[in-house]
Amino acid sequence: MKLILRVTSHSEDETLALAGKLASLFRGGDVLVLCGPLGSGKTVFVRGLTVALGLDESLVNSPSFTLVNEYLGERPVYHFDLYRLGDTSELKEIGWDDYLERDGIVVVEWGEKAGDYLPSRYYKIDFAIADESDREISIGFEES
């Protein structure tokens, strides 16, 4: 992975702001794979991204039970949460490949669970809990 940025976020507001600043860098067709433990800030990051793209923040929640939420706008965001994914074959059933071909930004929480279904190029964003409020966030680019 080519490391692009490593930052410490000291609060949810800082994580929201970081995602907002980065939003302009992402284009339709980009895939962001978010990895990290529960409570590390993945969904907060998605909320910041969608707000910066002019989408309704109140719609953003972790799609743990539906696997994917669609936030439609000028630059749509397709928000996956693979935490409850039983088997990667479920990705095919929900139209994973179709989402990857759409002209939106695909954001995948617990993206490491997608395994071989991940595209050959994607941004990988790792979240680590440093303490109660601090999060270490590393952003890189994977290309195979």
ZABATI-940348 format. One record per residue: z, y, x of N, C-alpha, C, O in turn. Coordinates in pm, whole numbers, plus 50000, padded with zeros to 5 digits. Each point is the difference from the previous one (the first is absolute). Last residue first. Example, Ala and Ser with C-alpha at 12.3 -4.5 7.8 and 13.67 -1.06 7.14 Angstrom:
<sites>
SITE    n.z    n.y    n.x   ca.z   ca.y   ca.x    c.z    c.y    c.x    o.z    o.y    o.x
SITE  50708  49775  51285  50006  50119  50082  50073  50109  49923  50017  50111  50051
SITE  49976  49317  49978  50000  50119  49911  50000  50120  50090  50066  49998  50104
</sites>
This chain:
<sites>
SITE    n.z    n.y    n.x   ca.z   ca.y   ca.x    c.z    c.y    c.x    o.z    o.y    o.x
SITE  49248  49657  49689  49969  49869  50062  49851  49976  50007  49957  49895  50048
SITE  50457  50511  49898  49857  49971  49990  49973  49868  50070  50035  49980  50117
SITE  50383  50397  49707  49963  49862  50035  49849  49984  49984  49941  50044  49900
SITE  50435  50383  50172  49873  49957  49945  49967  49862  50054  50000  49978  50121
SITE  50486  50330  49780  49899  49954  50094  49873  49959  49928  49993  50004  49878
SITE  50544  50228  50089  49870  49995  49936  49897  49963  50106  49991  50062  50105
SITE  50580  49932  49789  49893  49989  50099  49869  49981  49927  49989  49916  49911
SITE  50559  50246  50001  49870  49973  49939  49895  50003  50111  49987  50099  50073
SITE  50580  49873  49819  49902  50007  50108  49866  49958  49939  49988  49891  49944
SITE  50468  50327  49813  49898  49897  50004  49908  50025  50118  49957  50113  50024
SITE  50570  50045  49755  49891  50011  50096  49906  49879  49995  50044  49886  49988
SITE  50373  50168  49749  49898  50096  49957  49877  50005  50092  49895  50047  49957
SITE  50469  49629  50106  49999  50024  49855  49889  50095  49955  49939  49979  49895
SITE  49945  49815  50562  50134  50008  49943  49987  50039  49853  49890  49992  49944
SITE  49735  49854  50294  50083  50031  50117  50147  50011  49961  50088  49951  50070
SITE  49456  49790  49725  50122  50072  49963  50084  50019  50125  50047  49903  50060
SITE  49400  50053  49891  50122  49932  50045  50119  50087  49962  49996  50122  50012
SITE  49429  49807  49897  50124  50072  49967  50118  49916  50048  50007  49880  49974
SITE  49418  50168  50114  50123  49922  50007  50120  50090  49975  50011  50110  50055
SITE  49430  49872  49861  50113  50091  50003  50127  49916  49990  50027  49939  49897
SITE  49406  50024  50208  50126  49927  49983  50115  50098  50019  50010  50068  50102
SITE  49428  49940  49767  50115  50069  50057  50124  49916  49972  50019  49951  49889
SITE  49472  49837  50162  50097  50061  49910  50107  50074  50079  50021  49975  50118
SITE  49511  49662  49904  50049  50131  50045  50098  50055  49898  49970  50004  49880
SITE  49829  49573  50053  49998  50000  50147  50052  50131  50059  50035  50005  50118
SITE  50149  49819  49400  49870  50031  50058  50009  50005  50153  50109  49994  50056
SITE  50209  49684  49644  49992  50139  50046  49862  50026  50059  49940  49911  50060
SITE  50209  49657  49793  49932  50081  49899  49992  50147  50040  49928  50077  49937
SITE  50306  49569  50307  49857  50006  50028  49921  50081  49898  49882  50026  50020
SITE  50623  50057  49938  49943  49912  50103  49853  50024  50024  49957  50112  50028
SITE  50404  50068  49656  49859  49979  49965  49928  49914  50103  49895  49943  49971
SITE  50565  50219  50063  49987  49878  49920  49855  49970  49962  49970  49889  49955
SITE  50171  50510  50275  49991  49886  50091  49985  49869  49924  49952  49902  50057
SITE  50127  50523  49723  49862  49962  50028  49983  49884  50095  49896  49933  49998
SITE  50469  50334  49746  50013  49860  50041  49862  49943  50033  49971  49884  49973
SITE  49930  50528  49781  50137  49972  50046  50012  49851  50024  49943  49919  49926
SITE  49612  50402  50057  50055  49867  49976  50140  49989  50059  50017  49992  50122
SITE  49544  50357  49710  50129  49999  50069  50071  49871  49963  50014  49969  49882
SITE  49466  50277  50104  50078  49881  49965  50127  50001  50085  49993  50000  50123
SITE  49635  50385  49695  50087  49959  50109  50084  49883  49952  50068  50010  49898
SITE  49427  50091  49917  50133  50055  49993  50078  49956  50123  49949  49928  50086
SITE  49591  49944  49717  50007  50121  50081  50135  50070  49981  50006  50118  49968
SITE  49868  49330  50003  50002  50125  49924  50016  50119  50095  50043  49986  50115
SITE  49972  49544  50016  49866  50058  49997  49994  50132  49924  49899  50069  50005
SITE  50499  49664  50030  49964  50039  50136  49862  50066  50006  49971  50075  50093
SITE  50189  49742  49497  50073  50121  50037  49961  50049  50138  49988  50121  50022
SITE  49835  49469  49834  49941  50111  49924  50070  50132  50034  49934  50103  50017
SITE  50239  49495  50161  49874  50039  50067  49933  50117  49930  49941  50086  50065
SITE  50456  49731  49735  50025  50063  50129  49871  50050  50065  49993  50116  50041
SITE  50134  49669  49502  49885  50081  50039  50016  50076  50130  49943  50108  50015
SITE  50351  49557  49755  50019  50137  49951  49888  50094  50046  50008  50121  49977
SITE  49999  49410  50148  50013  50005  49853  50014  50143  49948  49956  50028  49888
SITE  50042  49881  50580  49865  49982  49944  50004  50015  49848  49909  50058  49940
SITE  50498  49944  50287  49925  50122  50027  49860  49993  49941  49950  50098  49944
SITE  50345  49528  50053  50023  50094  49889  49923  50129  50021  49964  50067  49903
SITE  50058  49592  50431  49894  49976  49901  50016  50092  49879  49903  50025  49928
SITE  50422  49952  50429  49892  50096  50018  49885  49979  49903  49921  50091  49977
SITE  50587  49792  49897  49897  49938  50082  49885  50099  50010  49972  50072  49904
SITE  50435  50063  49892  50033  49861  50028  49905  49936  50099  50042  49926  50088
SITE  50137  50597  49819  49880  49918  50012  50041  49858  50037  50064  49978  50103
SITE  50215  50433  49837  50015  49880  49917  49877  49908  50004  49990  49907  49920
SITE  50017  50501  50335  50132  49941  50020  50015  49868  49925  50054  49904  50055
SITE  49569  50434  49992  49986  49854  50013  50133  49929  50020  50002  49883  50037
SITE  49754  50587  49760  50131  49958  50052  49998  49848  50001  50003  49937  49894
SITE  49615  50508  50068  50040  49860  49990  50142  49982  50053  50042  50070  50092
SITE  49610  50342  49729  50130  49972  50061  50041  49856  49972  50035  49965  49888
SITE  49534  50402  50126  50029  49868  49945  50120  49946  50077  49991  49969  50118
SITE  49772  50542  49782  50083  49916  50085  50027  49870  49926  50039  50001  49883
SITE  49560  50431  50098  50096  49905  49942  50077  49922  50106  49954  49982  50113
SITE  49808  50503  49861  50008  49893  50099  50102  49900  49948  50120  50017  50023
SITE  49783  50298  49672  49884  50026  50083  49989  49898  50113  49891  49952  50031
SITE  50394  49844  49608  49980  50142  50021  49875  50018  50084  49918  49909  50011
SITE  50465  49681  49797  49863  50051  50000  49996  50151  50011  50082  50070  49942
SITE  50225  49479  50167  50026  50141  49979  49866  50071  50015  49950  50019  50111
SITE  50244  49447  49803  49888  50089  50030  50041  50142  49967  50045  50028  49888
SITE  50217  49481  50256  49994  50115  49910  49884  50087  50046  49973  50013  50119
SITE  50203  49435  49960  49920  50119  50032  50013  50105  49890  49999  49968  49881
SITE  50278  49624  50134  49930  49992  50129  49917  50122  50035  49987  50033  50118
SITE  50345  49860  49518  49859  50001  49962  49908  49982  50120  49880  49976  49983
SITE  50600  50042  50058  49973  49896  49902  49853  49993  49959  49954  49896  49954
SITE  50215  50426  50371  50049  49868  50039  49960  49889  49904  49974  49888  50042
SITE  49906  50618  50066  49942  49905  49905  50040  49855  50029  49914  49912  50008
SITE  50323  50592  50075  49958  49881  50070  49948  49897  49900  50074  49958  49911
SITE  49872  50561  49985  50113  49908  50017  49946  49875  50065  49879  49977  50004
SITE  49933  50532  49805  50015  49916  50118  50130  49921  49996  50110  50056  50002
SITE  49738  50284  49678  49938  49868  49977  50026  49902  50113  49983  49880  49984
SITE  50153  50585  50017  50084  49923  49908  49943  49860  49972  50072  49912  49954
SITE  49698  50427  50313  50109  49932  50071  50081  49909  49908  50052  49897  50045
SITE  49425  50264  49918  50128  50015  49931  50109  49915  50065  49997  49877  49995
SITE  49575  50334  50284  50024  49901  49895  50142  50015  49946  50084  50063  50063
SITE  49679  50169  50317  49993  50062  49868  50020  49904  49885  49962  50031  49887
SITE  50071  49902  50603  49864  49980  49950  49984  50055  49858  49896  49982  49938
SITE  50525  50023  50282  49910  50081  50083  49855  49989  49954  49921  50091  50024
SITE  50401  49635  49767  50026  50140  49966  49903  50091  50077  49943  50092  49944
SITE  50055  49449  50160  49936  50029  49871  50019  50144  49957  49909  50062  49945
SITE  50304  49788  50454  49854  49994  50014  49932  50040  49869  49907  50081  50000
SITE  50562  49869  50004  49958  50120  50073  49849  50009  50016  49943  50108  49991
SITE  50238  49500  49815  50021  50114  49911  49954  50130  50069  49932  50081  49938
SITE  50071  49529  50318  49889  49997  49904  50012  50118  49904  49899  50063  49967
SITE  50455  49876  50333  49879  50042  50072  49881  50005  49904  49923  50096  50003
SITE  50474  49726  49834  50016  50145  50017  49875  50056  50070  49950  50106  49962
SITE  50085  49431  50002  49961  50060  49873  50014  50152  50005  49920  50071  49939
SITE  50219  49691  50449  49858  49975  49973  49955  50069  49871  49898  50070  50000
SITE  50555  49907  50237  49923  50121  49973  49854  49981  49966  49926  50098  49992
SITE  50466  49584  50085  49966  50069  50126  49912  50123  49980  49975  50073  50096
SITE  50218  49566  49592  50075  50123  50018  49965  50079  50124  50074  50091  50037
SITE  49804  49403  49982  50033  50069  49876  50080  50126  50033  50088  49999  50086
SITE  49624  49849  50325  50094  49938  49907  50018  50081  49871  49958  50115  49992
SITE  49573  49893  50283  50138  50036  50026  50090  49940  49894  49953  49957  49894
SITE  49492  50204  50170  50087  49887  50032  50141  50050  50028  50018  50105  50062
SITE  49455  50037  49727  50137  50046  50023  50092  49880  50016  50006  49913  49913
SITE  49445  50231  50119  50089  49885  49987  50140  50046  50040  50024  50036  50115
SITE  49486  50194  49713  50126  50024  50070  50092  49883  49971  50032  49972  49884
SITE  49407  50161  50096  50108  49910  49959  50121  50031  50087  49990  50006  50122
SITE  49516  50260  49713  50105  49970  50097  50105  49909  49939  50030  50008  49881
SITE  49600  50176  49872  49968  49878  50073  50102  49965  50106  49999  49889  50053
SITE  49955  50615  49811  49969  49889  49911  49955  49880  50081  49920  50013  50092
SITE  50383  50310  50186  49877  50011  49922  49987  49882  49905  50069  49899  50013
SITE  50329  50392  50307  49952  49876  49942  49883  50027  49906  49999  50097  49924
SITE  50254  50249  50304  49930  49919  50100  49933  49877  49939  49905  49947  50058
SITE  50380  50367  49702  49867  50056  50022  49918  49919  50101  49878  50014  50007
SITE  50585  49877  49893  49908  49969  49891  49858  50049  50025  49904  49932  49963
SITE  50511  50137  50308  49901  49901  50043  49892  49976  49895  49893  49949  50033
SITE  50477  50345  49885  49923  50054  50112  49888  49904  50041  49892  50044  50040
SITE  50411  49815  49625  49919  50112  49952  49912  50058  50110  49884  50033  49976
SITE  50434  49637  50131  49886  49941  49927  49907  50110  49950  49878  49985  50004
SITE  50516  50159  50199  49914  49933  50098  49877  49942  49932  49888  50020  50046
SITE  50448  50164  49679  49923  50104  50071  49905  49939  50103  49887  50047  50014
SITE  50412  49666  49756  49903  50056  49905  49909  50101  50071  49879  49998  49981
SITE  50479  49840  50266  49899  49894  49984  49891  50046  49903  49882  49976  50025
SITE  50488  50305  50033  49918  50001  50121  49891  49893  49993  49889  50022  50049
SITE  50424  49996  49599  49916  50119  49998  49910  50007  50123  49884  50040  49990
SITE  50443  49621  49980  49886  49973  49914  49906  50119  49997  49878  49983  50001
SITE  50405  49986  50441  50029  50004  49856  49877  49960  49920  49889  49993  50054
SITE  50124  50037  50428  50144  50009  49978  50038  50003  49852  50118  50009  49965
SITE  49470  49792  50383  50023  50076  49877  50150  49995  49972  50062  49894  50004
SITE  49613  50034  50453  50125  49969  49931  50012  50091  49880  49995  50123  50013
SITE  49548  49682  50269  50086  50111  49959  50128  49946  49938  50002  49890  49945
SITE  49485  50005  50322  50131  49941  49977  50093  50117  49970  50005  50097  50075
SITE  49421  49790  49956  50113  50089  49983  50128  49919  49980  49999  49897  49933
SITE  49576  49903  50188  49955  50138  49977  50119  50096  50002  49992  50109  50056
SITE  49868  49368  50147  50103  50087  49945  49949  50143  49991  49949  50055  50098
SITE  49795  49459  49894  49997  50128  50070  50099  50094  49932  49980  50040  49886
SITE  50007  49402  50141  50000  50118  49916  50000  50124  50089  50075  50009  50097
</sites>
